[in-house]
Each structure stands twice: as structure tokens, then as C-alpha cells.
């Protein structure tokens, strides 16, 4: 089961451990999904915040 994270800073820190990050854009919402060896973490943000967060991620990213 995926775990939803509400804190952006902890999500960015977890991106160091992740193999990749998937980006899913749905209308006015963006879902960021980090796949780590043990778990899938998700973060839901607005379109305006998403670009700044994606630039800070430390793993490979790709759109879904």
C-alpha cells in the first residue's frame, strides 16, 4: 500500500533513497510518486508548487 506524505521537505529527502519518481498530472493537481526499495510514497501538490519540487528531487523523474 502506498503511503501519503504531507511534508514536502521529507519527501525531497526521501528522493535520495528512491529509484525513480513518477509524475502524474490530473487537472489542477499533481501526484508525485517515489518508489523506494520497501515502499511507495506519494505527495499531492498544486500545479504551481509542482515545478519547484520536481527541480529539487534527487532521483530520476518521468511523466506517466
mmCIF file as Biopython writes it, N, C-alpha, C and O atoms, coordinates in Angstrom:
data_model
#
loop_
_atom_site.group_PDB
_atom_site.id
_atom_site.type_symbol
_atom_site.label_atom_id
_atom_site.label_alt_id
_atom_site.label_comp_id
_atom_site.label_asym_id
_atom_site.label_entity_id
_atom_site.label_seq_id
_atom_site.pdbx_PDB_ins_code
_atom_site.Cartn_x
_atom_site.Cartn_y
_atom_site.Cartn_z
_atom_site.occupancy
_atom_site.B_iso_or_equiv
_atom_site.auth_seq_id
_atom_site.auth_asym_id
_atom_site.pdbx_PDB_model_num
ATOM 1   N N  . UNK A ? 1  ? 0.829  -1.182 0.000   1.0 0.0 1  A 1 
ATOM 2   C CA . UNK A ? 1  ? 0.000  0.000  0.000   1.0 0.0 1  A 1 
ATOM 3   C C  . UNK A ? 1  ? 0.875  1.248  0.000   1.0 0.0 1  A 1 
ATOM 4   O O  . UNK A ? 1  ? 1.858  1.319  0.738   1.0 0.0 1  A 1 
ATOM 5   N N  . UNK A ? 2  ? 0.523  2.225  -0.821  1.0 0.0 2  A 1 
ATOM 6   C CA . UNK A ? 2  ? 1.288  3.470  -0.811  1.0 0.0 2  A 1 
ATOM 7   C C  . UNK A ? 2  ? 1.048  4.274  0.465   1.0 0.0 2  A 1 
ATOM 8   O O  . UNK A ? 2  ? -0.002 4.184  1.101   1.0 0.0 2  A 1 
ATOM 9   N N  . UNK A ? 3  ? 2.050  5.054  0.809   1.0 0.0 3  A 1 
ATOM 10  C CA . UNK A ? 3  ? 1.971  5.914  1.979   1.0 0.0 3  A 1 
ATOM 11  C C  . UNK A ? 3  ? 1.979  7.361  1.506   1.0 0.0 3  A 1 
ATOM 12  O O  . UNK A ? 3  ? 2.880  7.776  0.777   1.0 0.0 3  A 1 
ATOM 13  N N  . UNK A ? 4  ? 0.974  8.129  1.922   1.0 0.0 4  A 1 
ATOM 14  C CA . UNK A ? 4  ? 0.911  9.528  1.526   1.0 0.0 4  A 1 
ATOM 15  C C  . UNK A ? 4  ? 1.672  10.390 2.520   1.0 0.0 4  A 1 
ATOM 16  O O  . UNK A ? 4  ? 1.498  10.271 3.733   1.0 0.0 4  A 1 
ATOM 17  N N  . UNK A ? 5  ? 2.511  11.251 1.986   1.0 0.0 5  A 1 
ATOM 18  C CA . UNK A ? 5  ? 3.307  12.170 2.797   1.0 0.0 5  A 1 
ATOM 19  C C  . UNK A ? 5  ? 2.773  13.569 2.558   1.0 0.0 5  A 1 
ATOM 20  O O  . UNK A ? 5  ? 2.466  13.935 1.424   1.0 0.0 5  A 1 
ATOM 21  N N  . UNK A ? 6  ? 2.661  14.349 3.617   1.0 0.0 6  A 1 
ATOM 22  C CA . UNK A ? 6  ? 2.138  15.714 3.501   1.0 0.0 6  A 1 
ATOM 23  C C  . UNK A ? 6  ? 3.247  16.767 3.600   1.0 0.0 6  A 1 
ATOM 24  O O  . UNK A ? 6  ? 3.023  17.928 3.260   1.0 0.0 6  A 1 
ATOM 25  N N  . UNK A ? 7  ? 4.440  16.374 4.061   1.0 0.0 7  A 1 
ATOM 26  C CA . UNK A ? 7  ? 5.547  17.302 4.249   1.0 0.0 7  A 1 
ATOM 27  C C  . UNK A ? 7  ? 6.473  17.261 3.026   1.0 0.0 7  A 1 
ATOM 28  O O  . UNK A ? 7  ? 7.045  16.217 2.712   1.0 0.0 7  A 1 
ATOM 29  N N  . UNK A ? 8  ? 6.615  18.384 2.351   1.0 0.0 8  A 1 
ATOM 30  C CA . UNK A ? 8  ? 7.406  18.458 1.127   1.0 0.0 8  A 1 
ATOM 31  C C  . UNK A ? 8  ? 8.884  18.200 1.404   1.0 0.0 8  A 1 
ATOM 32  O O  . UNK A ? 8  ? 9.544  17.510 0.627   1.0 0.0 8  A 1 
ATOM 33  N N  . UNK A ? 9  ? 9.414  18.744 2.500   1.0 0.0 9  A 1 
ATOM 34  C CA . UNK A ? 9  ? 10.836 18.586 2.803   1.0 0.0 9  A 1 
ATOM 35  C C  . UNK A ? 9  ? 11.207 17.126 3.042   1.0 0.0 9  A 1 
ATOM 36  O O  . UNK A ? 9  ? 12.253 16.675 2.576   1.0 0.0 9  A 1 
ATOM 37  N N  . UNK A ? 10 ? 10.383 16.391 3.747   1.0 0.0 10 A 1 
ATOM 38  C CA . UNK A ? 10 ? 10.691 14.975 3.977   1.0 0.0 10 A 1 
ATOM 39  C C  . UNK A ? 10 ? 10.561 14.175 2.680   1.0 0.0 10 A 1 
ATOM 40  O O  . UNK A ? 10 ? 11.284 13.199 2.482   1.0 0.0 10 A 1 
ATOM 41  N N  . UNK A ? 11 ? 9.652  14.579 1.802   1.0 0.0 11 A 1 
ATOM 42  C CA . UNK A ? 11 ? 9.520  13.917 0.500   1.0 0.0 11 A 1 
ATOM 43  C C  . UNK A ? 11 ? 10.784 14.115 -0.331  1.0 0.0 11 A 1 
ATOM 44  O O  . UNK A ? 11 ? 11.257 13.180 -0.977  1.0 0.0 11 A 1 
ATOM 45  N N  . UNK A ? 12 ? 11.325 15.315 -0.317  1.0 0.0 12 A 1 
ATOM 46  C CA . UNK A ? 12 ? 12.556 15.602 -1.058  1.0 0.0 12 A 1 
ATOM 47  C C  . UNK A ? 12 ? 13.728 14.819 -0.466  1.0 0.0 12 A 1 
ATOM 48  O O  . UNK A ? 12 ? 14.565 14.309 -1.211  1.0 0.0 12 A 1 
ATOM 49  N N  . UNK A ? 13 ? 13.799 14.719 0.853   1.0 0.0 13 A 1 
ATOM 50  C CA . UNK A ? 13 ? 14.865 13.941 1.486   1.0 0.0 13 A 1 
ATOM 51  C C  . UNK A ? 13 ? 14.755 12.462 1.141   1.0 0.0 13 A 1 
ATOM 52  O O  . UNK A ? 13 ? 15.778 11.801 0.962   1.0 0.0 13 A 1 
ATOM 53  N N  . UNK A ? 14 ? 13.554 11.931 1.044   1.0 0.0 14 A 1 
ATOM 54  C CA . UNK A ? 14 ? 13.361 10.520 0.687   1.0 0.0 14 A 1 
ATOM 55  C C  . UNK A ? 14 ? 13.728 10.240 -0.762  1.0 0.0 14 A 1 
ATOM 56  O O  . UNK A ? 14 ? 13.975 9.089  -1.123  1.0 0.0 14 A 1 
ATOM 57  N N  . UNK A ? 15 ? 13.766 11.264 -1.591  1.0 0.0 15 A 1 
ATOM 58  C CA . UNK A ? 15 ? 14.096 11.057 -3.003  1.0 0.0 15 A 1 
ATOM 59  C C  . UNK A ? 15 ? 15.531 10.579 -3.185  1.0 0.0 15 A 1 
ATOM 60  O O  . UNK A ? 15 ? 15.859 10.022 -4.233  1.0 0.0 15 A 1 
ATOM 61  N N  . UNK A ? 16 ? 16.393 10.781 -2.194  1.0 0.0 16 A 1 
ATOM 62  C CA . UNK A ? 16 ? 17.762 10.256 -2.269  1.0 0.0 16 A 1 
ATOM 63  C C  . UNK A ? 16 ? 17.768 8.735  -2.276  1.0 0.0 16 A 1 
ATOM 64  O O  . UNK A ? 16 ? 18.632 8.125  -2.907  1.0 0.0 16 A 1 
ATOM 65  N N  . UNK A ? 17 ? 16.817 8.111  -1.583  1.0 0.0 17 A 1 
ATOM 66  C CA . UNK A ? 17 ? 16.736 6.662  -1.486  1.0 0.0 17 A 1 
ATOM 67  C C  . UNK A ? 17 ? 15.947 6.033  -2.624  1.0 0.0 17 A 1 
ATOM 68  O O  . UNK A ? 17 ? 16.026 4.823  -2.836  1.0 0.0 17 A 1 
ATOM 69  N N  . UNK A ? 18 ? 15.195 6.830  -3.351  1.0 0.0 18 A 1 
ATOM 70  C CA . UNK A ? 18 ? 14.277 6.306  -4.369  1.0 0.0 18 A 1 
ATOM 71  C C  . UNK A ? 18 ? 15.011 5.948  -5.655  1.0 0.0 18 A 1 
ATOM 72  O O  . UNK A ? 18 ? 16.019 6.557  -6.015  1.0 0.0 18 A 1 
ATOM 73  N N  . UNK A ? 19 ? 14.473 4.942  -6.331  1.0 0.0 19 A 1 
ATOM 74  C CA . UNK A ? 19 ? 14.995 4.563  -7.632  1.0 0.0 19 A 1 
ATOM 75  C C  . UNK A ? 19 ? 14.518 5.511  -8.721  1.0 0.0 19 A 1 
ATOM 76  O O  . UNK A ? 19 ? 15.281 5.872  -9.617  1.0 0.0 19 A 1 
ATOM 77  N N  . UNK A ? 20 ? 13.260 5.914  -8.643  1.0 0.0 20 A 1 
ATOM 78  C CA . UNK A ? 20 ? 12.710 6.845  -9.608  1.0 0.0 20 A 1 
ATOM 79  C C  . UNK A ? 20 ? 11.491 7.542  -9.021  1.0 0.0 20 A 1 
ATOM 80  O O  . UNK A ? 20 ? 10.948 7.119  -8.001  1.0 0.0 20 A 1 
ATOM 81  N N  . UNK A ? 21 ? 11.072 8.611  -9.679  1.0 0.0 21 A 1 
ATOM 82  C CA . UNK A ? 21 ? 9.890  9.375  -9.275  1.0 0.0 21 A 1 
ATOM 83  C C  . UNK A ? 21 ? 8.985  9.519  -10.491 1.0 0.0 21 A 1 
ATOM 84  O O  . UNK A ? 21 ? 9.412  9.985  -11.548 1.0 0.0 21 A 1 
ATOM 85  N N  . UNK A ? 22 ? 7.744  9.118  -10.329 1.0 0.0 22 A 1 
ATOM 86  C CA . UNK A ? 22 ? 6.768  9.278  -11.404 1.0 0.0 22 A 1 
ATOM 87  C C  . UNK A ? 22 ? 5.917  10.507 -11.128 1.0 0.0 22 A 1 
ATOM 88  O O  . UNK A ? 22 ? 5.578  10.804 -9.983  1.0 0.0 22 A 1 
ATOM 89  N N  . UNK A ? 23 ? 5.583  11.211 -12.192 1.0 0.0 23 A 1 
ATOM 90  C CA . UNK A ? 23 ? 4.805  12.436 -12.084 1.0 0.0 23 A 1 
ATOM 91  C C  . UNK A ? 23 ? 3.511  12.238 -12.845 1.0 0.0 23 A 1 
ATOM 92  O O  . UNK A ? 23 ? 3.527  11.947 -14.042 1.0 0.0 23 A 1 
ATOM 93  N N  . UNK A ? 24 ? 2.397  12.392 -12.159 1.0 0.0 24 A 1 
ATOM 94  C CA . UNK A ? 24 ? 1.086  12.257 -12.796 1.0 0.0 24 A 1 
ATOM 95  C C  . UNK A ? 24 ? 0.336  13.563 -12.618 1.0 0.0 24 A 1 
ATOM 96  O O  . UNK A ? 24 ? 0.078  13.996 -11.495 1.0 0.0 24 A 1 
ATOM 97  N N  . UNK A ? 25 ? -0.013 14.186 -13.737 1.0 0.0 25 A 1 
ATOM 98  C CA . UNK A ? 25 ? -0.722 15.459 -13.719 1.0 0.0 25 A 1 
ATOM 99  C C  . UNK A ? 25 ? -2.207 15.211 -13.987 1.0 0.0 25 A 1 
ATOM 100 O O  . UNK A ? 25 ? -2.576 14.648 -15.018 1.0 0.0 25 A 1 
ATOM 101 N N  . UNK A ? 26 ? -3.061 15.641 -13.037 1.0 0.0 26 A 1 
ATOM 102 C CA . UNK A ? 26 ? -4.504 15.465 -13.142 1.0 0.0 26 A 1 
ATOM 103 C C  . UNK A ? 26 ? -5.159 16.821 -12.879 1.0 0.0 26 A 1 
ATOM 104 O O  . UNK A ? 26 ? -5.209 17.280 -11.737 1.0 0.0 26 A 1 
ATOM 105 N N  . UNK A ? 27 ? -5.653 17.451 -13.926 1.0 0.0 27 A 1 
ATOM 106 C CA . UNK A ? 27 ? -6.301 18.765 -13.857 1.0 0.0 27 A 1 
ATOM 107 C C  . UNK A ? 27 ? -5.468 19.759 -13.045 1.0 0.0 27 A 1 
ATOM 108 O O  . UNK A ? 27 ? -4.389 20.144 -13.496 1.0 0.0 27 A 1 
ATOM 109 N N  . UNK A ? 28 ? -5.920 20.184 -11.879 1.0 0.0 28 A 1 
ATOM 110 C CA . UNK A ? 28 ? -5.211 21.190 -11.086 1.0 0.0 28 A 1 
ATOM 111 C C  . UNK A ? 28 ? -4.336 20.556 -10.018 1.0 0.0 28 A 1 
ATOM 112 O O  . UNK A ? 28 ? -3.860 21.252 -9.121  1.0 0.0 28 A 1 
ATOM 113 N N  . UNK A ? 29 ? -4.115 19.251 -10.097 1.0 0.0 29 A 1 
ATOM 114 C CA . UNK A ? 29 ? -3.376 18.530 -9.071  1.0 0.0 29 A 1 
ATOM 115 C C  . UNK A ? 29 ? -2.246 17.732 -9.710  1.0 0.0 29 A 1 
ATOM 116 O O  . UNK A ? 29 ? -2.386 17.229 -10.824 1.0 0.0 29 A 1 
ATOM 117 N N  . UNK A ? 30 ? -1.129 17.619 -9.003  1.0 0.0 30 A 1 
ATOM 118 C CA . UNK A ? 30 ? -0.009 16.803 -9.464  1.0 0.0 30 A 1 
ATOM 119 C C  . UNK A ? 30 ? 0.309  15.791 -8.380  1.0 0.0 30 A 1 
ATOM 120 O O  . UNK A ? 30 ? 0.456  16.146 -7.211  1.0 0.0 30 A 1 
ATOM 121 N N  . UNK A ? 31 ? 0.416  14.521 -8.775  1.0 0.0 31 A 1 
ATOM 122 C CA . UNK A ? 31 ? 0.799  13.468 -7.849  1.0 0.0 31 A 1 
ATOM 123 C C  . UNK A ? 31 ? 2.241  13.080 -8.143  1.0 0.0 31 A 1 
ATOM 124 O O  . UNK A ? 31 ? 2.587  12.743 -9.275  1.0 0.0 31 A 1 
ATOM 125 N N  . UNK A ? 32 ? 3.065  13.132 -7.124  1.0 0.0 32 A 1 
ATOM 126 C CA . UNK A ? 32 ? 4.452  12.699 -7.233  1.0 0.0 32 A 1 
ATOM 127 C C  . UNK A ? 32 ? 4.578  11.379 -6.497  1.0 0.0 32 A 1 
ATOM 128 O O  . UNK A ? 32 ? 4.145  11.264 -5.351  1.0 0.0 32 A 1 
ATOM 129 N N  . UNK A ? 33 ? 5.169  10.379 -7.146  1.0 0.0 33 A 1 
ATOM 130 C CA . UNK A ? 33 ? 5.262  9.051  -6.560  1.0 0.0 33 A 1 
ATOM 131 C C  . UNK A ? 33 ? 6.718  8.617  -6.523  1.0 0.0 33 A 1 
ATOM 132 O O  . UNK A ? 33 ? 7.378  8.535  -7.559  1.0 0.0 33 A 1 
ATOM 133 N N  . UNK A ? 34 ? 7.213  8.340  -5.324  1.0 0.0 34 A 1 
ATOM 134 C CA . UNK A ? 34 ? 8.591  7.861  -5.131  1.0 0.0 34 A 1 
ATOM 135 C C  . UNK A ? 34 ? 8.573  6.368  -4.878  1.0 0.0 34 A 1 
ATOM 136 O O  . UNK A ? 34 ? 7.854  5.895  -3.997  1.0 0.0 34 A 1 
ATOM 137 N N  . UNK A ? 35 ? 9.351  5.623  -5.637  1.0 0.0 35 A 1 
ATOM 138 C CA . UNK A ? 35 ? 9.477  4.189  -5.402  1.0 0.0 35 A 1 
ATOM 139 C C  . UNK A ? 35 ? 10.815 3.938  -4.713  1.0 0.0 35 A 1 
ATOM 140 O O  . UNK A ? 35 ? 11.880 4.115  -5.304  1.0 0.0 35 A 1 
ATOM 141 N N  . UNK A ? 36 ? 10.735 3.523  -3.451  1.0 0.0 36 A 1 
ATOM 142 C CA . UNK A ? 36 ? 11.920 3.127  -2.694  1.0 0.0 36 A 1 
ATOM 143 C C  . UNK A ? 36 ? 11.955 1.599  -2.658  1.0 0.0 36 A 1 
ATOM 144 O O  . UNK A ? 36 ? 10.985 0.959  -3.063  1.0 0.0 36 A 1 
ATOM 145 N N  . UNK A ? 37 ? 13.034 1.009  -2.188  1.0 0.0 37 A 1 
ATOM 146 C CA . UNK A ? 37 ? 13.098 -0.457 -2.148  1.0 0.0 37 A 1 
ATOM 147 C C  . UNK A ? 37 ? 11.997 -1.106 -1.307  1.0 0.0 37 A 1 
ATOM 148 O O  . UNK A ? 37 ? 11.632 -2.252 -1.568  1.0 0.0 37 A 1 
ATOM 149 N N  . UNK A ? 38 ? 11.464 -0.411 -0.315  1.0 0.0 38 A 1 
ATOM 150 C CA . UNK A ? 38 ? 10.490 -1.015 0.578   1.0 0.0 38 A 1 
ATOM 151 C C  . UNK A ? 38 ? 9.066  -0.516 0.403   1.0 0.0 38 A 1 
ATOM 152 O O  . UNK A ? 38 ? 8.126  -1.227 0.756   1.0 0.0 38 A 1 
ATOM 153 N N  . UNK A ? 39 ? 8.877  0.685  -0.132  1.0 0.0 39 A 1 
ATOM 154 C CA . UNK A ? 39 ? 7.554  1.290  -0.101  1.0 0.0 39 A 1 
ATOM 155 C C  . UNK A ? 39 ? 7.379  2.303  -1.240  1.0 0.0 39 A 1 
ATOM 156 O O  . UNK A ? 39 ? 8.356  2.781  -1.818  1.0 0.0 39 A 1 
ATOM 157 N N  . UNK A ? 40 ? 6.139  2.612  -1.543  1.0 0.0 40 A 1 
ATOM 158 C CA . UNK A ? 40 ? 5.786  3.662  -2.488  1.0 0.0 40 A 1 
ATOM 159 C C  . UNK A ? 40 ? 5.248  4.848  -1.696  1.0 0.0 40 A 1 
ATOM 160 O O  . UNK A ? 40 ? 4.307  4.702  -0.915  1.0 0.0 40 A 1 
ATOM 161 N N  . UNK A ? 41 ? 5.839  6.010  -1.895  1.0 0.0 41 A 1 
ATOM 162 C CA . UNK A ? 41 ? 5.411  7.229  -1.208  1.0 0.0 41 A 1 
ATOM 163 C C  . UNK A ? 41 ? 4.786  8.174  -2.223  1.0 0.0 41 A 1 
ATOM 164 O O  . UNK A ? 41 ? 5.289  8.305  -3.339  1.0 0.0 41 A 1 
ATOM 165 N N  . UNK A ? 42 ? 3.699  8.831  -1.849  1.0 0.0 42 A 1 
ATOM 166 C CA . UNK A ? 42 ? 3.032  9.777  -2.737  1.0 0.0 42 A 1 
ATOM 167 C C  . UNK A ? 42 ? 2.922  11.145 -2.073  1.0 0.0 42 A 1 
ATOM 168 O O  . UNK A ? 42 ? 2.875  11.262 -0.848  1.0 0.0 42 A 1 
ATOM 169 N N  . UNK A ? 43 ? 2.882  12.164 -2.909  1.0 0.0 43 A 1 
ATOM 170 C CA . UNK A ? 43 ? 2.699  13.538 -2.461  1.0 0.0 43 A 1 
ATOM 171 C C  . UNK A ? 43 ? 1.785  14.220 -3.457  1.0 0.0 43 A 1 
ATOM 172 O O  . UNK A ? 43 ? 2.031  14.157 -4.662  1.0 0.0 43 A 1 
ATOM 173 N N  . UNK A ? 44 ? 0.732  14.873 -2.979  1.0 0.0 44 A 1 
ATOM 174 C CA . UNK A ? 44 ? -0.194 15.608 -3.832  1.0 0.0 44 A 1 
ATOM 175 C C  . UNK A ? 44 ? 0.046  17.100 -3.637  1.0 0.0 44 A 1 
ATOM 176 O O  . UNK A ? 44 ? 0.028  17.600 -2.512  1.0 0.0 44 A 1 
ATOM 177 N N  . UNK A ? 45 ? 0.271  17.808 -4.745  1.0 0.0 45 A 1 
ATOM 178 C CA . UNK A ? 45 ? 0.521  19.245 -4.679  1.0 0.0 45 A 1 
ATOM 179 C C  . UNK A ? 45 ? -0.218 19.950 -5.822  1.0 0.0 45 A 1 
ATOM 180 O O  . UNK A ? 45 ? -0.682 19.312 -6.767  1.0 0.0 45 A 1 
ATOM 181 N N  . UNK A ? 46 ? -0.316 21.268 -5.714  1.0 0.0 46 A 1 
ATOM 182 C CA . UNK A ? 46 ? -0.912 22.094 -6.761  1.0 0.0 46 A 1 
ATOM 183 C C  . UNK A ? 46 ? 0.065  22.217 -7.929  1.0 0.0 46 A 1 
ATOM 184 O O  . UNK A ? 46 ? 1.264  21.983 -7.776  1.0 0.0 46 A 1 
ATOM 185 N N  . UNK A ? 47 ? -0.460 22.583 -9.088  1.0 0.0 47 A 1 
ATOM 186 C CA . UNK A ? 47 ? 0.392  22.766 -10.266 1.0 0.0 47 A 1 
ATOM 187 C C  . UNK A ? 47 ? 1.467  23.819 -10.036 1.0 0.0 47 A 1 
ATOM 188 O O  . UNK A ? 47 ? 2.592  23.665 -10.509 1.0 0.0 47 A 1 
ATOM 189 N N  . UNK A ? 48 ? 1.137  24.878 -9.320  1.0 0.0 48 A 1 
ATOM 190 C CA . UNK A ? 48 ? 2.088  25.970 -9.113  1.0 0.0 48 A 1 
ATOM 191 C C  . UNK A ? 48 ? 3.282  25.536 -8.258  1.0 0.0 48 A 1 
ATOM 192 O O  . UNK A ? 48 ? 4.389  26.038 -8.455  1.0 0.0 48 A 1 
ATOM 193 N N  . UNK A ? 49 ? 3.080  24.625 -7.326  1.0 0.0 49 A 1 
ATOM 194 C CA . UNK A ? 49 ? 4.162  24.159 -6.460  1.0 0.0 49 A 1 
ATOM 195 C C  . UNK A ? 49 ? 4.964  23.030 -7.085  1.0 0.0 49 A 1 
ATOM 196 O O  . UNK A ? 49 ? 6.122  22.828 -6.720  1.0 0.0 49 A 1 
ATOM 197 N N  . UNK A ? 50 ? 4.385  22.302 -8.004  1.0 0.0 50 A 1 
ATOM 198 C CA . UNK A ? 50 ? 4.971  21.075 -8.519  1.0 0.0 50 A 1 
ATOM 199 C C  . UNK A ? 50 ? 6.314  21.296 -9.210  1.0 0.0 50 A 1 
ATOM 200 O O  . UNK A ? 50 ? 7.251  20.532 -8.977  1.0 0.0 50 A 1 
ATOM 201 N N  . UNK A ? 51 ? 6.431  22.316 -10.049 1.0 0.0 51 A 1 
ATOM 202 C CA . UNK A ? 51 ? 7.664  22.536 -10.798 1.0 0.0 51 A 1 
ATOM 203 C C  . UNK A ? 51 ? 8.850  22.793 -9.879  1.0 0.0 51 A 1 
ATOM 204 O O  . UNK A ? 51 ? 9.951  22.306 -10.137 1.0 0.0 51 A 1 
ATOM 205 N N  . UNK A ? 52 ? 8.637  23.553 -8.812  1.0 0.0 52 A 1 
ATOM 206 C CA . UNK A ? 52 ? 9.716  23.830 -7.863  1.0 0.0 52 A 1 
ATOM 207 C C  . UNK A ? 52 ? 10.166 22.558 -7.148  1.0 0.0 52 A 1 
ATOM 208 O O  . UNK A ? 52 ? 11.360 22.347 -6.938  1.0 0.0 52 A 1 
ATOM 209 N N  . UNK A ? 53 ? 9.219  21.725 -6.782  1.0 0.0 53 A 1 
ATOM 210 C CA . UNK A ? 53 ? 9.536  20.481 -6.068  1.0 0.0 53 A 1 
ATOM 211 C C  . UNK A ? 53 ? 10.262 19.511 -6.991  1.0 0.0 53 A 1 
ATOM 212 O O  . UNK A ? 53 ? 11.218 18.859 -6.573  1.0 0.0 53 A 1 
ATOM 213 N N  . UNK A ? 54 ? 9.820  19.410 -8.234  1.0 0.0 54 A 1 
ATOM 214 C CA . UNK A ? 54 ? 10.437 18.473 -9.189  1.0 0.0 54 A 1 
ATOM 215 C C  . UNK A ? 54 ? 11.896 18.837 -9.429  1.0 0.0 54 A 1 
ATOM 216 O O  . UNK A ? 54 ? 12.728 17.944 -9.595  1.0 0.0 54 A 1 
ATOM 217 N N  . UNK A ? 55 ? 12.222 20.112 -9.453  1.0 0.0 55 A 1 
ATOM 218 C CA . UNK A ? 55 ? 13.600 20.549 -9.647  1.0 0.0 55 A 1 
ATOM 219 C C  . UNK A ? 55 ? 14.497 20.134 -8.484  1.0 0.0 55 A 1 
ATOM 220 O O  . UNK A ? 55 ? 15.696 19.929 -8.672  1.0 0.0 55 A 1 
ATOM 221 N N  . UNK A ? 56 ? 13.923 20.009 -7.276  1.0 0.0 56 A 1 
ATOM 222 C CA . UNK A ? 56 ? 14.701 19.675 -6.084  1.0 0.0 56 A 1 
ATOM 223 C C  . UNK A ? 56 ? 14.882 18.170 -5.882  1.0 0.0 56 A 1 
ATOM 224 O O  . UNK A ? 56 ? 15.715 17.756 -5.075  1.0 0.0 56 A 1 
ATOM 225 N N  . UNK A ? 57 ? 14.121 17.348 -6.599  1.0 0.0 57 A 1 
ATOM 226 C CA . UNK A ? 57 ? 14.208 15.895 -6.404  1.0 0.0 57 A 1 
ATOM 227 C C  . UNK A ? 57 ? 15.572 15.372 -6.836  1.0 0.0 57 A 1 
ATOM 228 O O  . UNK A ? 57 ? 16.160 15.859 -7.802  1.0 0.0 57 A 1 
ATOM 229 N N  . UNK A ? 58 ? 16.067 14.369 -6.103  1.0 0.0 58 A 1 
ATOM 230 C CA . UNK A ? 58 ? 17.400 13.845 -6.339  1.0 0.0 58 A 1 
ATOM 231 C C  . UNK A ? 58 ? 17.369 12.463 -6.963  1.0 0.0 58 A 1 
ATOM 232 O O  . UNK A ? 58 ? 18.286 11.667 -6.763  1.0 0.0 58 A 1 
ATOM 233 N N  . UNK A ? 59 ? 16.317 12.173 -7.717  1.0 0.0 59 A 1 
ATOM 234 C CA . UNK A ? 59 ? 16.214 10.874 -8.388  1.0 0.0 59 A 1 
ATOM 235 C C  . UNK A ? 59 ? 15.718 11.087 -9.812  1.0 0.0 59 A 1 
ATOM 236 O O  . UNK A ? 59 ? 15.326 12.191 -10.188 1.0 0.0 59 A 1 
ATOM 237 N N  . UNK A ? 60 ? 15.742 10.036 -10.583 1.0 0.0 60 A 1 
ATOM 238 C CA . UNK A ? 60 ? 15.278 10.078 -11.952 1.0 0.0 60 A 1 
ATOM 239 C C  . UNK A ? 60 ? 13.765 10.332 -11.970 1.0 0.0 60 A 1 
ATOM 240 O O  . UNK A ? 60 ? 13.030 9.736  -11.183 1.0 0.0 60 A 1 
ATOM 241 N N  . UNK A ? 61 ? 13.299 11.211 -12.859 1.0 0.0 61 A 1 
ATOM 242 C CA . UNK A ? 61 ? 11.881 11.540 -12.924 1.0 0.0 61 A 1 
ATOM 243 C C  . UNK A ? 61 ? 11.313 11.192 -14.290 1.0 0.0 61 A 1 
ATOM 244 O O  . UNK A ? 61 ? 12.037 11.163 -15.285 1.0 0.0 61 A 1 
ATOM 245 N N  . UNK A ? 62 ? 10.020 10.931 -14.332 1.0 0.0 62 A 1 
ATOM 246 C CA . UNK A ? 62 ? 9.354  10.630 -15.593 1.0 0.0 62 A 1 
ATOM 247 C C  . UNK A ? 62 ? 7.867  10.854 -15.463 1.0 0.0 62 A 1 
ATOM 248 O O  . UNK A ? 62 ? 7.278  10.600 -14.413 1.0 0.0 62 A 1 
ATOM 249 N N  . UNK A ? 63 ? 7.248  11.343 -16.562 1.0 0.0 63 A 1 
ATOM 250 C CA . UNK A ? 63 ? 5.802  11.567 -16.561 1.0 0.0 63 A 1 
ATOM 251 C C  . UNK A ? 63 ? 5.071  10.268 -16.850 1.0 0.0 63 A 1 
ATOM 252 O O  . UNK A ? 63 ? 5.564  9.399  -17.569 1.0 0.0 63 A 1 
ATOM 253 N N  . UNK A ? 64 ? 3.890  10.161 -16.274 1.0 0.0 64 A 1 
ATOM 254 C CA . UNK A ? 64 ? 3.048  8.983  -16.515 1.0 0.0 64 A 1 
ATOM 255 C C  . UNK A ? 64 ? 2.005  9.333  -17.537 1.0 0.0 64 A 1 
ATOM 256 O O  . UNK A ? 64 ? 1.184  8.489  -17.895 1.0 0.0 64 A 1 
#
